Amino acid sequence: MAKKKAGKVVQMFTPENYIRQKARTLPMFECLVNNDWEENRLANIIVARQHTNGNITAGMYLVDLNCLGVKDASYWFNISETQYTEILTRARGGMVLEGIPYALVHNIVFAALEFAEEYGFKPHKDFKSVAQYILEEDTDDIELIEIECGEEGKPAFISGPYDNAAKVARIIAQLEKTAGPGNYTFIDELEDDDMDGPYDFEEEAEFIPSGTTFQFKIELDDVSAPKVWRRLTLPSNASFLHFHYIIQFAFGWEDDHLFSFSEERYGSPEITGLTGDEDEDDKTKLDAREVMLSEIFKKENQKFTYVYDFGDLWEHSFTLEKILPETLLYPGCLDGEGKCPPEDCGGAFAYQELKEILADKKNPEYKEYAGWLGLRKSESWDAAEFDIQKTRESLKRIL
C-alpha cells in the first residue's frame, strides 16, 4: 500500500503571536496623535496597519515625555474599519487627534522610552509583550527627529488624579536614586491651598454620608456561561471616579487601563484631553472626579455604560434598580455571579475561547494558557467562581 503523503502543517497564530511575527509586514493605514502633545508632553498615539482584507490591526500608546515613558498600551487585531472607527471615537474623548508621519510617531515613542529607561522606569507590560511589534523596529532606517524630553533635560514627574500617595512616593524615591536630589522636577497638578503634598486618593475618596443610596446592577457585556454581574449599593453622592474604583474591586479587575462612562466621557483626564485650564462646565462634563452620580441619575431604571481597557474593550452595562432612602457609609455587594475574566486576555470573544481551552487539559494550548494564568497542576479555571463575602470585605477596605 502506498504511503499517504504527509499533509502540510499549517501554523495557527494567536492574535498576539501574529502581531509579534507579522504586524510589521502590514502596510501603514494611519498614525494619529493629540494636537497638544508638544505642549503637554503627554502623547496619545494610535498606529494602525491594514490587512489585505481591509481589516485593521492597531496599537494605542499613552506616552509621557516628561519622565515615565510608555505609561499604557493597548492593541486591536484584525478588526473591521467600522469597529476601528467606533473604538477610535470612544478613545478620542475630548482630544483633537491629527494625522502625522510614522517617523514622528516612532521618534516620540522611542525617545520617551530611552529617557524613561535612563531613570529606571519600564514601559507598560502590554507594550513589552505585544504592542511594540505594531511599531517598526528601532533601526537606523527610521529618520531621526529630535524630541525634547523632560524639562531642560531633567526628568519632570507630574502627579495626576490617579496617582495615590504610595505611587507618588515610589516614583519620587526612584528619581532620588537615579537622578539624584535636586536633579528632577516634581509638579503636583492637584495641589492647592487646601492640600498639603501630593494627591491622596484615600483622603479624596472618603464618602460624606448621604441620605440616599443607589442600587445598581452591573453586567459584563458579551460574556456568558456563566454571565458575570454584580449588584452593588453605594451613596448617591459618590463621584464617577469612586464608582470606577468600586466596579474594579467588585469585579476583580486590576485597574491597569483607562476607562470611561457612557458617551459623555466621564473618564480619565488622559483620554478626555483635560489639562486643568478648561472652564468649569467642560470639567463637569468630562472629569470623573467632578461628576457626582446624583447629578446624572434621577430616576430608577436609568441605564449607562462603563468601558474599561480600550484594547480588550470590556463593556459593562448597568442599571439604577433602586433609589433607597437610607444612609450608607461604604459601598456594598448584594449579589453577583461569575468570575472576572483575566486581565489582558483579549476581550470577550477571546475569553470564550480561553474558557474552552482551559476546560480541556488535552488541548494543545492548555499548558501555555494555564502557565500564563499561574495555575498549578491541581488547579483549574472556574469561570463560575464568585466569593461574595470576599468582595464585600474588599469594598469596605478600599475606602
TORKOL-4160 file (C-alpha; in steps of 0.2 Angstrom, whole numbers, padded with zeros to 4 digits, m for minus):
399
<pt num="1" X="0000" Y="0000" Z="0000"/>
<pt num="2" X="0007" Y="0017" Z="m0005"/>
<pt num="3" X="0011" Y="0028" Z="0009"/>
<pt num="4" X="0000" Y="0043" Z="0011"/>
<pt num="5" X="0009" Y="0060" Z="0009"/>
<pt num="6" X="0011" Y="0070" Z="0024"/>
<pt num="7" X="m0001" Y="0084" Z="0025"/>
<pt num="8" X="0006" Y="0102" Z="0026"/>
<pt num="9" X="0006" Y="0108" Z="0044"/>
<pt num="10" X="m0002" Y="0125" Z="0045"/>
<pt num="11" X="0004" Y="0135" Z="0059"/>
<pt num="12" X="m0011" Y="0144" Z="0069"/>
<pt num="13" X="m0007" Y="0161" Z="0076"/>
<pt num="14" X="m0015" Y="0168" Z="0091"/>
<pt num="15" X="m0018" Y="0187" Z="0089"/>
<pt num="16" X="m0003" Y="0191" Z="0100"/>
<pt num="17" X="0009" Y="0179" Z="0090"/>
<pt num="18" X="0003" Y="0186" Z="0074"/>
<pt num="19" X="0006" Y="0204" Z="0079"/>
<pt num="20" X="0023" Y="0199" Z="0086"/>
<pt num="21" X="0028" Y="0190" Z="0070"/>
<pt num="22" X="0019" Y="0198" Z="0056"/>
<pt num="23" X="0012" Y="0215" Z="0061"/>
<pt num="24" X="0027" Y="0224" Z="0054"/>
<pt num="25" X="0024" Y="0217" Z="0037"/>
<pt num="26" X="0007" Y="0226" Z="0035"/>
<pt num="27" X="0006" Y="0242" Z="0026"/>
<pt num="28" X="0003" Y="0258" Z="0037"/>
<pt num="29" X="m0015" Y="0264" Z="0037"/>
<pt num="30" X="m0013" Y="0279" Z="0048"/>
<pt num="31" X="m0004" Y="0287" Z="0063"/>
<pt num="32" X="m0013" Y="0299" Z="0075"/>
<pt num="33" X="m0008" Y="0310" Z="0090"/>
<pt num="34" X="m0016" Y="0323" Z="0100"/>
<pt num="35" X="m0013" Y="0340" Z="0093"/>
<pt num="36" X="m0006" Y="0347" Z="0110"/>
<pt num="37" X="0007" Y="0333" Z="0114"/>
<pt num="38" X="0021" Y="0345" Z="0112"/>
<pt num="39" X="0014" Y="0357" Z="0125"/>
<pt num="40" X="0008" Y="0344" Z="0137"/>
<pt num="41" X="0022" Y="0332" Z="0134"/>
<pt num="42" X="0009" Y="0318" Z="0135"/>
<pt num="43" X="0006" Y="0310" Z="0118"/>
<pt num="44" X="m0010" Y="0299" Z="0115"/>
<pt num="45" X="m0004" Y="0289" Z="0099"/>
<pt num="46" X="m0013" Y="0277" Z="0088"/>
<pt num="47" X="m0004" Y="0267" Z="0075"/>
<pt num="48" X="m0015" Y="0257" Z="0063"/>
<pt num="49" X="m0010" Y="0245" Z="0049"/>
<pt num="50" X="m0021" Y="0237" Z="0036"/>
<pt num="51" X="m0023" Y="0219" Z="0031"/>
<pt num="52" X="m0026" Y="0213" Z="0013"/>
<pt num="53" X="m0044" Y="0210" Z="0018"/>
<pt num="54" X="m0046" Y="0228" Z="0023"/>
<pt num="55" X="m0047" Y="0225" Z="0042"/>
<pt num="56" X="m0036" Y="0235" Z="0054"/>
<pt num="57" X="m0023" Y="0230" Z="0067"/>
<pt num="58" X="m0019" Y="0245" Z="0078"/>
<pt num="59" X="m0010" Y="0250" Z="0094"/>
<pt num="60" X="m0013" Y="0264" Z="0106"/>
<pt num="61" X="0000" Y="0271" Z="0117"/>
<pt num="62" X="0000" Y="0284" Z="0131"/>
<pt num="63" X="0017" Y="0291" Z="0131"/>
<pt num="64" X="0024" Y="0303" Z="0145"/>
<pt num="65" X="0039" Y="0313" Z="0138"/>
<pt num="66" X="0042" Y="0321" Z="0155"/>
<pt num="67" X="0048" Y="0306" Z="0164"/>
<pt num="68" X="0039" Y="0289" Z="0164"/>
<pt num="69" X="0039" Y="0284" Z="0145"/>
<pt num="70" X="0025" Y="0272" Z="0139"/>
<pt num="71" X="0013" Y="0273" Z="0153"/>
<pt num="72" X="m0001" Y="0262" Z="0144"/>
<pt num="73" X="m0003" Y="0252" Z="0129"/>
<pt num="74" X="m0017" Y="0243" Z="0120"/>
<pt num="75" X="m0019" Y="0234" Z="0104"/>
<pt num="76" X="m0033" Y="0228" Z="0092"/>
<pt num="77" X="m0031" Y="0213" Z="0080"/>
<pt num="78" X="m0039" Y="0211" Z="0063"/>
<pt num="79" X="m0055" Y="0222" Z="0066"/>
<pt num="80" X="m0066" Y="0230" Z="0053"/>
<pt num="81" X="m0064" Y="0248" Z="0048"/>
<pt num="82" X="m0081" Y="0251" Z="0056"/>
<pt num="83" X="m0075" Y="0243" Z="0073"/>
<pt num="84" X="m0059" Y="0253" Z="0072"/>
<pt num="85" X="m0069" Y="0269" Z="0069"/>
<pt num="86" X="m0080" Y="0266" Z="0084"/>
<pt num="87" X="m0066" Y="0262" Z="0095"/>
<pt num="88" X="m0057" Y="0277" Z="0089"/>
<pt num="89" X="m0072" Y="0288" Z="0093"/>
<pt num="90" X="m0073" Y="0281" Z="0111"/>
<pt num="91" X="m0054" Y="0283" Z="0114"/>
<pt num="92" X="m0054" Y="0300" Z="0107"/>
<pt num="93" X="m0065" Y="0308" Z="0121"/>
<pt num="94" X="m0061" Y="0327" Z="0121"/>
<pt num="95" X="m0045" Y="0325" Z="0112"/>
<pt num="96" X="m0041" Y="0333" Z="0095"/>
<pt num="97" X="m0031" Y="0319" Z="0085"/>
<pt num="98" X="m0021" Y="0324" Z="0070"/>
<pt num="99" X="m0013" Y="0313" Z="0057"/>
<pt num="100" X="0006" Y="0313" Z="0057"/>
<pt num="101" X="0020" Y="0304" Z="0048"/>
<pt num="102" X="0026" Y="0287" Z="0055"/>
<pt num="103" X="0043" Y="0293" Z="0058"/>
<pt num="104" X="0037" Y="0306" Z="0070"/>
<pt num="105" X="0027" Y="0294" Z="0080"/>
<pt num="106" X="0042" Y="0282" Z="0081"/>
<pt num="107" X="0053" Y="0296" Z="0087"/>
<pt num="108" X="0041" Y="0301" Z="0101"/>
<pt num="109" X="0039" Y="0284" Z="0107"/>
<pt num="110" X="0057" Y="0278" Z="0107"/>
<pt num="111" X="0063" Y="0295" Z="0114"/>
<pt num="112" X="0052" Y="0293" Z="0128"/>
<pt num="113" X="0057" Y="0275" Z="0131"/>
<pt num="114" X="0075" Y="0279" Z="0131"/>
<pt num="115" X="0073" Y="0294" Z="0143"/>
<pt num="116" X="0062" Y="0284" Z="0155"/>
<pt num="117" X="0074" Y="0269" Z="0155"/>
<pt num="118" X="0089" Y="0281" Z="0159"/>
<pt num="119" X="0080" Y="0284" Z="0176"/>
<pt num="120" X="0074" Y="0266" Z="0179"/>
<pt num="121" X="0056" Y="0267" Z="0173"/>
<pt num="122" X="0050" Y="0252" Z="0162"/>
<pt num="123" X="0036" Y="0253" Z="0149"/>
<pt num="124" X="0019" Y="0246" Z="0151"/>
<pt num="125" X="0018" Y="0227" Z="0151"/>
<pt num="126" X="0007" Y="0226" Z="0136"/>
<pt num="127" X="0019" Y="0237" Z="0126"/>
<pt num="128" X="0034" Y="0225" Z="0130"/>
<pt num="129" X="0024" Y="0209" Z="0127"/>
<pt num="130" X="0014" Y="0214" Z="0111"/>
<pt num="131" X="0010" Y="0232" Z="0106"/>
<pt num="132" X="0028" Y="0237" Z="0102"/>
<pt num="133" X="0028" Y="0225" Z="0087"/>
<pt num="134" X="0015" Y="0236" Z="0079"/>
<pt num="135" X="0028" Y="0249" Z="0078"/>
<pt num="136" X="0043" Y="0247" Z="0066"/>
<pt num="137" X="0059" Y="0240" Z="0074"/>
<pt num="138" X="0070" Y="0254" Z="0080"/>
<pt num="139" X="0084" Y="0254" Z="0067"/>
<pt num="140" X="0094" Y="0267" Z="0058"/>
<pt num="141" X="0082" Y="0266" Z="0044"/>
<pt num="142" X="0070" Y="0277" Z="0053"/>
<pt num="143" X="0073" Y="0295" Z="0051"/>
<pt num="144" X="0080" Y="0303" Z="0067"/>
<pt num="145" X="0069" Y="0318" Z="0073"/>
<pt num="146" X="0074" Y="0327" Z="0089"/>
<pt num="147" X="0061" Y="0325" Z="0103"/>
<pt num="148" X="0063" Y="0335" Z="0119"/>
<pt num="149" X="0060" Y="0325" Z="0135"/>
<pt num="150" X="0059" Y="0331" Z="0152"/>
<pt num="151" X="0062" Y="0350" Z="0157"/>
<pt num="152" X="0079" Y="0356" Z="0151"/>
<pt num="153" X="0085" Y="0339" Z="0150"/>
<pt num="154" X="0080" Y="0334" Z="0168"/>
<pt num="155" X="0065" Y="0322" Z="0172"/>
<pt num="156" X="0049" Y="0330" Z="0177"/>
<pt num="157" X="0036" Y="0320" Z="0186"/>
<pt num="158" X="0019" Y="0327" Z="0185"/>
<pt num="159" X="0007" Y="0319" Z="0198"/>
<pt num="160" X="m0010" Y="0316" Z="0191"/>
<pt num="161" X="m0028" Y="0312" Z="0198"/>
<pt num="162" X="m0025" Y="0293" Z="0199"/>
<pt num="163" X="m0008" Y="0294" Z="0207"/>
<pt num="164" X="m0011" Y="0290" Z="0225"/>
<pt num="165" X="0002" Y="0294" Z="0239"/>
<pt num="166" X="0010" Y="0277" Z="0238"/>
<pt num="167" X="0013" Y="0278" Z="0219"/>
<pt num="168" X="0020" Y="0296" Z="0221"/>
<pt num="169" X="0032" Y="0290" Z="0234"/>
<pt num="170" X="0038" Y="0276" Z="0224"/>
<pt num="171" X="0042" Y="0287" Z="0209"/>
<pt num="172" X="0050" Y="0301" Z="0219"/>
<pt num="173" X="0061" Y="0288" Z="0228"/>
<pt num="174" X="0066" Y="0281" Z="0211"/>
<pt num="175" X="0071" Y="0299" Z="0205"/>
<pt num="176" X="0080" Y="0302" Z="0221"/>
<pt num="177" X="0090" Y="0286" Z="0217"/>
<pt num="178" X="0093" Y="0288" Z="0198"/>
<pt num="179" X="0093" Y="0307" Z="0195"/>
<pt num="180" X="0099" Y="0312" Z="0212"/>
<pt num="181" X="0092" Y="0325" Z="0224"/>
<pt num="182" X="0088" Y="0342" Z="0216"/>
<pt num="183" X="0090" Y="0335" Z="0198"/>
<pt num="184" X="0072" Y="0332" Z="0194"/>
<pt num="185" X="0056" Y="0342" Z="0195"/>
<pt num="186" X="0040" Y="0337" Z="0204"/>
<pt num="187" X="0024" Y="0345" Z="0199"/>
<pt num="188" X="0008" Y="0341" Z="0209"/>
<pt num="189" X="m0006" Y="0347" Z="0197"/>
<pt num="190" X="m0019" Y="0344" Z="0211"/>
<pt num="191" X="m0010" Y="0354" Z="0224"/>
<pt num="192" X="m0019" Y="0369" Z="0230"/>
<pt num="193" X="m0021" Y="0380" Z="0246"/>
<pt num="194" X="m0032" Y="0366" Z="0254"/>
<pt num="195" X="m0020" Y="0352" Z="0251"/>
<pt num="196" X="m0003" Y="0348" Z="0258"/>
<pt num="197" X="0008" Y="0337" Z="0247"/>
<pt num="198" X="0003" Y="0325" Z="0233"/>
<pt num="199" X="m0015" Y="0319" Z="0230"/>
<pt num="200" X="m0020" Y="0306" Z="0241"/>
<pt num="201" X="m0035" Y="0296" Z="0234"/>
<pt num="202" X="m0039" Y="0288" Z="0251"/>
<pt num="203" X="m0042" Y="0306" Z="0258"/>
<pt num="204" X="m0052" Y="0311" Z="0242"/>
<pt num="205" X="m0062" Y="0295" Z="0242"/>
<pt num="206" X="m0069" Y="0296" Z="0259"/>
<pt num="207" X="m0088" Y="0297" Z="0257"/>
<pt num="208" X="m0098" Y="0310" Z="0265"/>
<pt num="209" X="m0114" Y="0301" Z="0271"/>
<pt num="210" X="m0129" Y="0304" Z="0261"/>
<pt num="211" X="m0147" Y="0301" Z="0265"/>
<pt num="212" X="m0150" Y="0292" Z="0248"/>
<pt num="213" X="m0142" Y="0276" Z="0242"/>
<pt num="214" X="m0141" Y="0269" Z="0224"/>
<pt num="215" X="m0143" Y="0251" Z="0220"/>
<pt num="216" X="m0135" Y="0246" Z="0203"/>
<pt num="217" X="m0135" Y="0230" Z="0193"/>
<pt num="218" X="m0119" Y="0229" Z="0183"/>
<pt num="219" X="m0116" Y="0216" Z="0169"/>
<pt num="220" X="m0101" Y="0212" Z="0159"/>
<pt num="221" X="m0107" Y="0213" Z="0140"/>
<pt num="222" X="m0104" Y="0198" Z="0128"/>
<pt num="223" X="m0099" Y="0186" Z="0142"/>
<pt num="224" X="m0110" Y="0171" Z="0146"/>
<pt num="225" X="m0109" Y="0153" Z="0153"/>
<pt num="226" X="m0109" Y="0160" Z="0166"/>
<pt num="227" X="m0114" Y="0178" Z="0165"/>
<pt num="228" X="m0103" Y="0190" Z="0175"/>
<pt num="229" X="m0113" Y="0203" Z="0185"/>
<pt num="230" X="m0114" Y="0212" Z="0202"/>
<pt num="231" X="m0127" Y="0220" Z="0212"/>
<pt num="232" X="m0120" Y="0235" Z="0221"/>
<pt num="233" X="m0125" Y="0248" Z="0233"/>
<pt num="234" X="m0116" Y="0265" Z="0236"/>
<pt num="235" X="m0120" Y="0283" Z="0242"/>
<pt num="236" X="m0129" Y="0293" Z="0229"/>
<pt num="237" X="m0116" Y="0307" Z="0231"/>
<pt num="238" X="m0101" Y="0296" Z="0226"/>
<pt num="239" X="m0092" Y="0303" Z="0211"/>
<pt num="240" X="m0089" Y="0293" Z="0195"/>
<pt num="241" X="m0071" Y="0291" Z="0200"/>
<pt num="242" X="m0077" Y="0282" Z="0216"/>
<pt num="243" X="m0089" Y="0272" Z="0205"/>
<pt num="244" X="m0074" Y="0267" Z="0194"/>
<pt num="245" X="m0064" Y="0260" Z="0209"/>
<pt num="246" X="m0079" Y="0251" Z="0216"/>
<pt num="247" X="m0083" Y="0242" Z="0200"/>
<pt num="248" X="m0064" Y="0237" Z="0198"/>
<pt num="249" X="m0064" Y="0229" Z="0216"/>
<pt num="250" X="m0081" Y="0222" Z="0214"/>
<pt num="251" X="m0077" Y="0213" Z="0198"/>
<pt num="252" X="m0059" Y="0209" Z="0202"/>
<pt num="253" X="m0051" Y="0220" Z="0188"/>
<pt num="254" X="m0033" Y="0226" Z="0191"/>
<pt num="255" X="m0036" Y="0245" Z="0187"/>
<pt num="256" X="m0022" Y="0244" Z="0175"/>
<pt num="257" X="m0030" Y="0253" Z="0160"/>
<pt num="258" X="m0040" Y="0269" Z="0155"/>
<pt num="259" X="m0059" Y="0269" Z="0157"/>
<pt num="260" X="m0074" Y="0280" Z="0153"/>
<pt num="261" X="m0093" Y="0281" Z="0157"/>
<pt num="262" X="m0106" Y="0281" Z="0143"/>
<pt num="263" X="m0105" Y="0293" Z="0129"/>
<pt num="264" X="m0102" Y="0309" Z="0139"/>
<pt num="265" X="m0084" Y="0303" Z="0143"/>
<pt num="266" X="m0084" Y="0304" Z="0162"/>
<pt num="267" X="m0067" Y="0296" Z="0162"/>
<pt num="268" X="m0048" Y="0298" Z="0164"/>
<pt num="269" X="m0041" Y="0315" Z="0161"/>
<pt num="270" X="m0028" Y="0306" Z="0150"/>
<pt num="271" X="m0041" Y="0302" Z="0137"/>
<pt num="272" X="m0053" Y="0316" Z="0139"/>
<pt num="273" X="m0039" Y="0329" Z="0135"/>
<pt num="274" X="m0041" Y="0339" Z="0151"/>
<pt num="275" X="m0026" Y="0350" Z="0155"/>
<pt num="276" X="m0033" Y="0359" Z="0170"/>
<pt num="277" X="m0036" Y="0375" Z="0160"/>
<pt num="278" X="m0054" Y="0371" Z="0155"/>
<pt num="279" X="m0069" Y="0381" Z="0161"/>
<pt num="280" X="m0079" Y="0373" Z="0175"/>
<pt num="281" X="m0093" Y="0367" Z="0163"/>
<pt num="282" X="m0081" Y="0357" Z="0152"/>
<pt num="283" X="m0073" Y="0349" Z="0168"/>
<pt num="284" X="m0091" Y="0344" Z="0174"/>
<pt num="285" X="m0094" Y="0335" Z="0158"/>
<pt num="286" X="m0078" Y="0326" Z="0156"/>
<pt num="287" X="m0069" Y="0323" Z="0173"/>
<pt num="288" X="m0074" Y="0308" Z="0183"/>
<pt num="289" X="m0068" Y="0316" Z="0199"/>
<pt num="290" X="m0080" Y="0331" Z="0197"/>
<pt num="291" X="m0096" Y="0322" Z="0192"/>
<pt num="292" X="m0107" Y="0315" Z="0206"/>
<pt num="293" X="m0119" Y="0300" Z="0202"/>
<pt num="294" X="m0133" Y="0310" Z="0209"/>
<pt num="295" X="m0131" Y="0323" Z="0195"/>
<pt num="296" X="m0134" Y="0311" Z="0182"/>
<pt num="297" X="m0146" Y="0298" Z="0190"/>
<pt num="298" X="m0163" Y="0305" Z="0194"/>
<pt num="299" X="m0175" Y="0290" Z="0192"/>
<pt num="300" X="m0175" Y="0271" Z="0193"/>
<pt num="301" X="m0171" Y="0261" Z="0178"/>
<pt num="302" X="m0159" Y="0273" Z="0170"/>
<pt num="303" X="m0146" Y="0264" Z="0160"/>
<pt num="304" X="m0127" Y="0268" Z="0157"/>
<pt num="305" X="m0111" Y="0260" Z="0151"/>
<pt num="306" X="m0094" Y="0258" Z="0159"/>
<pt num="307" X="m0079" Y="0254" Z="0147"/>
<pt num="308" X="m0063" Y="0248" Z="0154"/>
<pt num="309" X="m0047" Y="0244" Z="0144"/>
<pt num="310" X="m0049" Y="0251" Z="0126"/>
<pt num="311" X="m0039" Y="0237" Z="0120"/>
<pt num="312" X="m0049" Y="0222" Z="0126"/>
<pt num="313" X="m0064" Y="0234" Z="0127"/>
<pt num="314" X="m0073" Y="0227" Z="0142"/>
<pt num="315" X="m0090" Y="0235" Z="0141"/>
<pt num="316" X="m0102" Y="0234" Z="0156"/>
<pt num="317" X="m0120" Y="0239" Z="0156"/>
<pt num="318" X="m0128" Y="0245" Z="0172"/>
<pt num="319" X="m0145" Y="0250" Z="0178"/>
<pt num="320" X="m0150" Y="0260" Z="0193"/>
<pt num="321" X="m0163" Y="0247" Z="0200"/>
<pt num="322" X="m0167" Y="0257" Z="0216"/>
<pt num="323" X="m0166" Y="0273" Z="0225"/>
<pt num="324" X="m0166" Y="0269" Z="0243"/>
<pt num="325" X="m0170" Y="0282" Z="0257"/>
<pt num="326" X="m0156" Y="0277" Z="0268"/>
<pt num="327" X="m0138" Y="0282" Z="0273"/>
<pt num="328" X="m0124" Y="0272" Z="0268"/>
<pt num="329" X="m0106" Y="0274" Z="0274"/>
<pt num="330" X="m0097" Y="0262" Z="0262"/>
<pt num="331" X="m0101" Y="0253" Z="0246"/>
<pt num="332" X="m0109" Y="0235" Z="0247"/>
<pt num="333" X="m0112" Y="0220" Z="0236"/>
<pt num="334" X="m0129" Y="0212" Z="0237"/>
<pt num="335" X="m0127" Y="0198" Z="0224"/>
<pt num="336" X="m0117" Y="0193" Z="0209"/>
<pt num="337" X="m0112" Y="0179" Z="0198"/>
<pt num="338" X="m0097" Y="0174" Z="0188"/>
<pt num="339" X="m0078" Y="0176" Z="0189"/>
<pt num="340" X="m0070" Y="0191" Z="0181"/>
<pt num="341" X="m0060" Y="0187" Z="0165"/>
<pt num="342" X="m0041" Y="0188" Z="0166"/>
<pt num="343" X="m0034" Y="0205" Z="0163"/>
<pt num="344" X="m0027" Y="0207" Z="0145"/>
<pt num="345" X="m0034" Y="0191" Z="0139"/>
<pt num="346" X="m0040" Y="0199" Z="0123"/>
<pt num="347" X="m0058" Y="0204" Z="0126"/>
<pt num="348" X="m0075" Y="0195" Z="0127"/>
<pt num="349" X="m0074" Y="0183" Z="0112"/>
<pt num="350" X="m0056" Y="0179" Z="0116"/>
<pt num="351" X="m0061" Y="0175" Z="0134"/>
<pt num="352" X="m0074" Y="0162" Z="0127"/>
<pt num="353" X="m0060" Y="0153" Z="0118"/>
<pt num="354" X="m0049" Y="0154" Z="0133"/>
<pt num="355" X="m0063" Y="0145" Z="0144"/>
<pt num="356" X="m0065" Y="0132" Z="0131"/>
<pt num="357" X="m0046" Y="0128" Z="0131"/>
<pt num="358" X="m0045" Y="0128" Z="0150"/>
<pt num="359" X="m0059" Y="0116" Z="0151"/>
<pt num="360" X="m0049" Y="0103" Z="0141"/>
<pt num="361" X="m0032" Y="0098" Z="0148"/>
<pt num="362" X="m0029" Y="0088" Z="0132"/>
<pt num="363" X="m0030" Y="0104" Z="0122"/>
<pt num="364" X="m0013" Y="0108" Z="0114"/>
<pt num="365" X="m0014" Y="0126" Z="0120"/>
<pt num="366" X="m0019" Y="0121" Z="0138"/>
<pt num="367" X="m0002" Y="0121" Z="0145"/>
<pt num="368" X="0003" Y="0138" Z="0138"/>
<pt num="369" X="m0013" Y="0147" Z="0145"/>
<pt num="370" X="m0013" Y="0138" Z="0162"/>
<pt num="371" X="0005" Y="0144" Z="0164"/>
<pt num="372" X="0001" Y="0161" Z="0159"/>
<pt num="373" X="m0013" Y="0161" Z="0172"/>
<pt num="374" X="m0001" Y="0154" Z="0185"/>
<pt num="375" X="m0012" Y="0138" Z="0188"/>
<pt num="376" X="m0004" Y="0123" Z="0196"/>
<pt num="377" X="m0007" Y="0106" Z="0191"/>
<pt num="378" X="m0021" Y="0103" Z="0204"/>
<pt num="379" X="m0029" Y="0119" Z="0200"/>
<pt num="380" X="m0042" Y="0124" Z="0186"/>
<pt num="381" X="m0050" Y="0139" Z="0180"/>
<pt num="382" X="m0068" Y="0141" Z="0187"/>
<pt num="383" X="m0077" Y="0154" Z="0177"/>
<pt num="384" X="m0092" Y="0152" Z="0189"/>
<pt num="385" X="m0082" Y="0156" Z="0205"/>
<pt num="386" X="m0088" Y="0171" Z="0215"/>
<pt num="387" X="m0084" Y="0174" Z="0233"/>
<pt num="388" X="m0097" Y="0187" Z="0239"/>
<pt num="389" X="m0090" Y="0189" Z="0256"/>
<pt num="390" X="m0073" Y="0192" Z="0250"/>
<pt num="391" X="m0080" Y="0205" Z="0238"/>
<pt num="392" X="m0089" Y="0214" Z="0252"/>
<pt num="393" X="m0073" Y="0214" Z="0263"/>
<pt num="394" X="m0064" Y="0222" Z="0248"/>
<pt num="395" X="m0076" Y="0235" Z="0246"/>
<pt num="396" X="m0075" Y="0240" Z="0264"/>
<pt num="397" X="m0056" Y="0241" Z="0264"/>
<pt num="398" X="m0054" Y="0251" Z="0248"/>
<pt num="399" X="m0060" Y="0267" Z="0257"/>
